[in-house]
């Protein structure tokens, strides 16, 4: 028991370690190697701590730590349960692999004098904000977590200062500020109505306020989180914002930022607003998010924009599971969120590799990548099939659980949603198959206006695919070799993330047990409330 208690006592370090690492990385901004080592080391230590917390939460359920020793509901509480601990481990593992990818890219490009000194501190601050949001036991601390990660994301999104990135950054900032203001107003109204922002305390007190007021607060929080999670029709900003950023930044944004919004929706819907008053509306939103997102993906020629639309589309699956309102569907949602963080990030990293090797992310201008780089082809094919939900990958297992929840519900709207989910999965397969056929399978000379970098060979002479003579000196950028185009560090980090996605299938049994336990406790609410309030009612806690 002492070891378990110690694990939870160290929970604040999941936020503090990245912040301290960011401060040290900023001090070392003129020493690139030391800065990289500090950033990687901070994430490795944080990941180890969070894995320890996950084991503790799995064995002992929800537990809380009160910052500064203040009694709830007045003090700042951090709560670790199965869901939050799983999100912490997955998010930090993904952040670490993306950081290694970015490090390999920086070393290959020789950008020692580039924005790397800004990148590392901002990246660690982003991780700290994500961790704080997952651990937050009160609404205001959740707001603080959002603001920390959003502030860091503004910096990362505009790295390089190009016109496209500044324009995308302005859109992202405006939308994020509007969402944050709405969230902050909702927090103020909740405090005025109940006298608390502690989520465990609110779980007891919100039921006593006027139903009309409760509905207004409920809708305000859903809209605020819906913007952050990019659900339809609040997702218009995402496809234009993410693809313009550098590949590592786009990857970590796609994997984590929208999932923090989904996490907040799941946490508040199950803990603060139990019941099914808005489930019908959520199911309609889920259906539209799935279909509009995937139809947008099919219309894209740029691979990164296509992935941005599929990201939006598959958020619909998570809203579907939440709206179904059963333990089975919620457990599948927990599993699917973890799956999607890993798989979507993997594909954005692959998009960065494709852009390096082919000179563009426009699939109409690519070809023969499967022959030019078989490893890159495998790195694309595995997560692409996983995203499409092909058996036996984790995408299939997660969707199967969601479909089972819909079948158990059995309402006409649930059956319509099931049909929409199946159609979305088929269209996702069509979208990734189109990328495979154009970028990897067809001949390079069939591509439309291929970039000269696509024809680079290792030693000159005849191109291995087209059979045409290649003037290497004329086509290869100065100082660039085949190894520079696909550096080993970038390949290995992407491969590690792809294997992590495959491990969700290999260890699906224990992961579903964990997800089922997390869903049961969230639906019961009592374990979370007792972890914070110590088994007392709200008055006793006060």
N, C-alpha and C positions, 0 to 999 in steps of 0.2 A: 504494500500500500504506500509505503514511503516513496518508492521509485515512481509510482503513478502520480502522487501529489507533486513530486519534484518536476515531472514533465509539464504539468499544467502551470506550475509556478514560473516556468521559463517561457510561457506563451508570449509575453510581450516582446521577447527577443526576436520573434519572427518579424516584427516591425522595426525594432531598434537596430538589429544587426545590419540590414540594408542601409538604414539612415547613417549609422556610423561609418559604414563602408563608403557611402557616397561622399561624406565629409573628407575621409582620408583620400579617396580617389581624386577629389578636387584639389587637395593640397599637393598631390603628386602629378598634377596635370602636365608638368614639363618632363615627366619620366614615364614614357608610354608603357614600357614593359612592367614597371612596378605598379602602375595604375591598373593594367589588365590583370595582374596577379591578385591585387586586392579585390577587384570586382568579382573575379571567379571564385576566390577563396571565401568571400562573404556569402555568395550564393550556395556554395558547397556546404558550409557550416549551417546555414539556414535550412537547407534541404534535410540535413541530418536531424536537426531539431524537430522539424515538422513531421518527419517520418516517425520519430519517437512519440510525438503527440498523437499521431494517427493510431499507433498501436495502443496507446493509453485510452483513447476515445472508443476504440473498438472493444476493448476489454471492459471498460467501466462506464460507458455512456457519456452523456453530456456532463461537463465540468466547467466551472467558471473561476476566474481570478479577478479580484477587485484591485484596481490600480490605486496605490496610496493608502490602502486599508480602509477606505470609506465604505460604510455599510450601504447596501442597495436599498432603494433605487437611486440614491443620490450620487454614488461614486461611479466612475467609469468602469464598466465590466467588460471583460473579454471572455467569450464563451467558445469552448472547443467541444464540438460534437462530431459524429461520424461524417456528416456532410461538410462542415467547415474544414475539418482536418483533411479530408480527401481533396477538397479544392485547393488547400494550401500546398499539399504535396505535388499535385499535378501541375499547378501554376508555376511553382518554383522549379520543378524539373524541366518544364518547357522553357522557362526563362533562361535556365542555365545552358541548355542546348542551343538556343538562339544566340546567346552571348558568345558561345564558342564559334558558331557560324560567323557572327559579325567579326570576331577576332581574326578568323582565317581570312575573311574578305579584306580586312584592313591590312593584314600582313602581305597578302598577295598583290594588293594595289599600291602598296608602299605609301599609304597616306599618313605618314608619321606627323605631318604638319596640318592634317585635316581636322575636322570637327570632333576627333576622337576624344579630346580632353573634355568636351561637353557631353559627349555621348554616355560615357561610363557613369558619372554622377547622376545624370538624368535617368538612366536606365535603372539604377538601384533605387532611386526615389519612386519610380513607377512600381517596382516590385513591392516596396514598403507600403504604398497606397493600396495595392491589390490585397496584400496580407491584412492590412488594417480593416478593410471592408469585410473580408471573410470572418474576422474575429470579433467585429463590433457587436456589443450586446445592447447598444442603445442607438436610436435613430440619428442623434447628432454626431456620434463617433462614426457611424456609417457615412454620413455626409462628409465628415472630415476625410475619411478614406477616399471617397470619390474625388474630392478636390485635390488631394495629394497626387493621385494617379493622373487626373486630368491636367494638372499644371505641368507635370513631367511630360505628358504626352504632347502638349503644345510644343515643347522644345524639340522632342524627337521627330515630330511630324514635319517640322520646317527646317531640319538639318540640311545644309547646303544652300539655303536661301534662294532656290530657283523660283521663277514666277509661278509655275504650276503648284509647287509645294506651298508657297505663301497663300495662293488663292484657296487651296484645299484647307490650309490651316485656318484661314479666316472663317470659312463655312463651319468647320469643326468647332472652333471656339464659340461662335455665335449660338449654334445648336446646343452645345454643352452648357453654356451660361444660362440659356433659357431653361433647360432641364434642371439645372442646379438651383435656380431661383424658385422654380415651382416646388422642388423638393424642400427647400428651406422654408417657404411659406407654409407648406403642409406640416412641417415640424412645428412651426410656431402655432398653428391652429390646433394641432394635437395637444401641445403643452397647455394651451389655453383651456381646452376642453377637459383634460384629465389631470393636469398638474405634474406630468412625468413624461419623459421620453425613453425611459428604460423599457426595452421590448418585453421582458418578462412581466414587468409591472403593467404595461399596456395590455398584455394578453388578458389580464384580469379586469382592468378598468374600462376598456373600450366597450365592452358589452353593456355597461350601465348608462352610456350616453344616448342621446336621441338617435333613432335609426336613420333619420334624414341626414343629420350631421355626420354620422358614422359613414354613410354612403359617400358623402362629399369627400371626406378624408381618404376613403378607400380609393376612389377614382383618381384623386390628385396624386397619390403615391403610385398607382399603376401607370398613369401617364408619364410621370417623371422617370420611372424605371423603364417604361416601354421605349422612351427615347434612347436611353443608354443601352438597352438591349437590342435596339434596331428592329422592333416589330412593326409590321405594316399597320397604318400608313405613316409611321414615325421613322421610317428607315431611309428616307430620301437622301440623307446626307452621306451615308456610308460608302456607296460605290464611287463617289467622286473624291472622297477623302483618303481612303486607305491606299489605293494603287499608286499614288504619286510619291509616297514615302520610300526610303531605301528598303530593300528586301527584308533585312532583319527586323526593322521597325514595323513594316506592314505585317510580318508574320506574328510578332508578339501582340500587336494590336488585335489582329483577327482572332487569335487564340484566346486572349484574356479579357479585353475591355468589355465586349458585349456580354461575356459570361458573368462578369460582376453584376451587370444589370439583371441578368436572368437569376442569379443567386439571390439578389435583393427581392425580386418578385416572388420567388419560391419561399423565402424566409418570411416575408410579411404576409403572404396569402395564407400560409399554413399556421403561423403563430398568432398574428394580429386579427385576421379576418377569416376565421374558419367558416365553413358552410359553402353553399353553392349559389349565392345571390348573383354573382357576376360570372359564373362558369359558362353560361350560354354565350355571353359576349366574348369571353376569352376563347372559346372554341371557334367562333366565327373569325376572330382576329388570327388565330392559329392557322386556319384554312387559307385565308387570304395571304398571310405571310409566306406560307409554303408555296402557293401557286404563283403569286406575283413575283416572288424572288426567283424561282426556277425558270419562269418564262423570260425574265430579264437576263438570266444567265445564258439561255440559248441564243439570245440576240447579240451576244458579244463576240468579237473577234480577238480581243485582248484577253489573255489568259488570266491576268491579275484582276481585271474587272469581272470576268466570269466567276472567279473564286469569291469576289466580294458579294456578288448576287447569290451564289450558293450559300454563303455564310448567312445572309439574311433569311434565305429559304429554310435552312435547317434550324434556325431559331424557332420556327413554327412548330417543329416536332417537340421542342421543350415546353412551349406554351400549351401544346396539345396534352402532354402528360400532366401538366399542372392543372389544367381545366377539367380533366377527367375526374379528379378528386378521389382516386382510390389508392391504396397502398401499392398495389401492383404497378399502376401507371407512374406513381411518384418514384418508386424504386427504379423503374426503367429510365425515368428522366434523370435521376442522379447519375446513373451509369452512362447515359447518353451525353450528358454535359461533359463528363471526363473524357469520353471518347472523342467528342467533337473538338475540344480544346487541342488535343494531340494531333488528330488527323488534319484539321484545317491548318494548323501551324505548319505541319509537314509539307502540305501542298504549296503553301506560300514560300517556303524555303526552296522547294523544287522549282517554283516559278522563277526565283532569283537565279538559280543555276541555269535554267533554260535560257534566261535572258543573257547571261554571261556567255554561254556557248553559242547561241544563235544570233546574238546582237539585238534581239527584240523579244517582247513577250506577245507579239501579234502572231497567232498561229497560222494566219494566211501567208506569212513570210518565212515560216519554218518548215523543215523537212529533214528526214534521214537521221534524226537524233538517236534513234534506236541503234543504228549501225555505227554512228560516230561515237556514241557513249552508251554502251549497254548498261553500265551501272546507273546512269541517270534515268534510263528507261525503267529499270526495276524500281528505283526510288519514286518515280511517278506512278507506276502501275499499281503498286501495293496500296498506298493510301487512297488512290483514285477509286479502286474497287471497294475499299473500306467505306469511303464516303457514300458511294452508291448503294451500299447495303448488300453486297454480294456475299452469300454464305461462304465460309463460316466466320467472316470477319465480325469485329465488334459492332460495326454499324448495323449489320443484320440482326445481331442479338438485341441491341438496344431498341431497334424499330419493332422487333417481334414482341418485346415486352410492352411497348406503347400500344401496338395493335391489340394485344390481349386485353389491355385495360379498356380500350374502346369497345371491344366485343362484350366485355363484362358489363359495361354501362348500358349498351343495347338500345339507346334512344335513336330516333331517325337522324338527328343531327350528328350523333356519334358515328353512324354508318356512313354518312356523307363525308365526315372527316377521315374515316378509314380509307374511303375511295380516294380522297385527295392526297392522303399520305402515300398510298401505293403509287398513284400517278406521279407524284413528286419524285419518288425514288426511281421510277423508270426514266423520267426526264433527266434526273441527275446522271444516270448511267449514259444516256444519250449525249449529254454535254461533255462528260469526260471521255467518252469514246470518240467524239468529234476531235477533241484535242489530241488524242492518241493517233488517230488516223492521219491528221494533218501534220502535226509536229514531229511525230516519231516514226510513222510507218511509211509515208509516201516518200518519193525521191526528192532530193533537195532541188533538182532543176525543175520540178513541177511547182515549186513555191513561187508566190508572186513577189517579185523584186526582193530576193533574199539578201540579207546583209552580207557583205564580204567576209565578215568574221566567221560565218557559217561554213565557209569553204577552207578554213585553216586546217592544214595537216601538220603532223608532227615533224616531217622531214622534207616537205616539198614534193615536187614531181606531180604525180597523178592523183587526183582526188579519189578516195576509196569508194565513194558512192556514185558520183556522176561519171567517173572515168575520164574527166577532162583535165588537161594540164592546168596546174595552178601556179601562178607566179607568187610564191610565198612572200617575197619581200614587198610586193605591192598590196597584198591583202592583209597581212598580219600587222596590227598596230605595233609601233615601235616598242621594243622591250617586252612584248607579250609572247608567251609560249603556250603550248597546250596545257601545261601544268598550271600556268597563271589563270587560264580560263576556268578550270575546274580544280581549285586547290583541294588538297587532301583533307585539310581541317574542315572545310565546308562540306565536302562529301561525307566525311565520317560523322559529323554532328547531325547532318540530315538523316543519315542511315541510323544513327542511334535513336532519333525521334520516331522514325518509321518502325523500328523494332519495338519501341515502347508502345506504339499503337497495336502492333501484333500481339504484344504481351497481354493486352486487354482481352484478347480471345483466349490465350493460353490459360490465363488465371480468371476466366469469366466466372467460375463457380464461387470462389471466395469473394470476388468483387461484387457479385450479385447478392451474396449473403450480407456483405457490408452495406450495400445500397438498400436492401430490404430492411435491415435494422435501422438505418438512418431514416427511411420513409416512415416506418412504424412510430419512431419516437417523434418525428415532426408532426404526424397526424394526431398523436396523443397529446402533445404539447406539455404535459405534466413534467417529463424529465428535464426539459429546458427550463421551465419556470422554477422547479425545485433546485436546479443547479445554481441559479442566480439568487433566488430569494431564500434559499436554505430550508425549503419545506414549509415556510410561513405564508400567510396570505399577504396581500399588499399592505394592509395596515400594520401587520406584524413586522414586515420588512422595513417599513418606514420607521 
